[in-house]
Amino acid sequence: MSQIVTTRLPKESVQELESISKQEYVDRASLLRKMILEHIREYQIQKAAQGYQQGELSIEEAAQKAKVTIWQMIEYVTAKNIVPPPENLTEMERNLENTTKILKI
């Protein structure tokens, strides 16, 4: 269900929106909706990538949290040069053990 949201903007911003809406051949409301939805999506991806970078989320969990595919998340973190923190020896051993179990199956 849609809801109406109102906000106040400086006159210059409204004029810029009008200019962009004319260039894009869309009405101002449609343009604002598109911009807001795109920013929300970018924010979700950015926050999930931050969790990945801090080691709180795996790449799969980050993708799920951001509501994108794993490949989209990989593309995002690669483009932004985001890497998870290095693993300690215990984590490396656990991951190696898990990989070994998977390969035996």
C-alpha positions in Angstrom: 0.0 0.0 0.0 1.4 3.4 -0.9 1.5 6.3 1.4 2.0 10.0 0.8 5.1 11.6 2.2 5.7 15.4 2.1 8.8 17.4 2.7 10.0 21.0 2.2 12.9 21.7 -0.1 14.7 24.9 -0.9 13.5 26.8 -3.9 16.8 26.1 -5.8 16.4 22.3 -5.2 12.8 22.4 -6.5 14.0 24.3 -9.6 16.7 21.7 -10.2 14.1 18.9 -9.9 12.0 20.7 -12.4 14.9 20.9 -14.8 15.8 17.3 -14.4 12.2 16.1 -14.8 12.0 18.0 -18.1 15.3 16.4 -19.3 14.0 13.0 -18.3 10.5 13.5 -19.6 8.9 12.5 -16.3 6.8 14.4 -13.8 8.4 15.7 -10.6 6.7 13.2 -8.4 7.9 10.2 -10.5 11.4 11.6 -10.5 11.4 12.1 -6.7 10.0 8.5 -6.2 12.7 7.1 -8.5 15.5 9.0 -6.7 14.3 8.1 -3.2 13.9 4.4 -4.1 17.4 4.3 -5.7 18.9 5.9 -2.7 17.2 3.5 -0.3 18.6 0.5 -2.3 22.1 2.0 -2.4 21.9 2.6 1.4 20.9 -1.0 2.0 23.8 -2.3 -0.1 26.2 0.1 1.5 25.2 -0.9 5.1 25.3 -4.6 4.2 28.8 -4.1 2.6 29.9 -2.4 5.8 28.8 -5.4 7.8 30.8 -7.6 5.4 33.9 -5.3 5.8 33.7 -5.5 9.6 33.4 -9.3 9.5 29.9 -9.3 10.9 28.4 -10.8 7.7 29.5 -13.2 5.1 29.2 -12.1 1.5 26.0 -14.3 1.2 24.5 -12.8 4.4 25.3 -9.3 3.1 23.6 -10.0 -0.2 20.6 -11.3 1.6 20.4 -8.3 3.9 20.7 -5.9 1.0 18.1 -7.9 -1.0 20.5 -8.4 -4.0 22.1 -11.4 -5.6 25.5 -12.6 -4.3 27.0 -11.6 -7.7 25.6 -8.1 -7.3 27.1 -7.8 -3.8 30.4 -9.2 -5.1 30.4 -6.6 -7.9 29.6 -3.8 -5.3 32.4 -4.7 -2.8 34.9 -5.2 -5.7 34.1 -1.8 -7.2 34.4 -0.1 -3.8 37.5 -2.1 -2.8 35.8 -3.5 0.3 37.4 -6.5 1.8 36.6 -8.5 5.0 39.0 -8.4 7.9 41.7 -11.1 7.8 40.9 -14.4 9.4 42.8 -15.6 12.4 44.3 -19.1 12.5 41.3 -20.6 14.3 38.9 -19.3 11.6 41.2 -20.5 8.8 41.3 -24.0 10.3 37.5 -24.1 10.7 36.9 -23.0 7.2 39.4 -25.5 5.8 37.7 -28.2 7.8 34.3 -27.2 6.4 35.7 -27.1 2.9 37.2 -30.5 3.3 33.8 -31.9 4.5 32.1 -30.4 1.5 34.5 -31.8 -0.9 34.2 -35.3 0.6 30.5 -35.3 0.1 
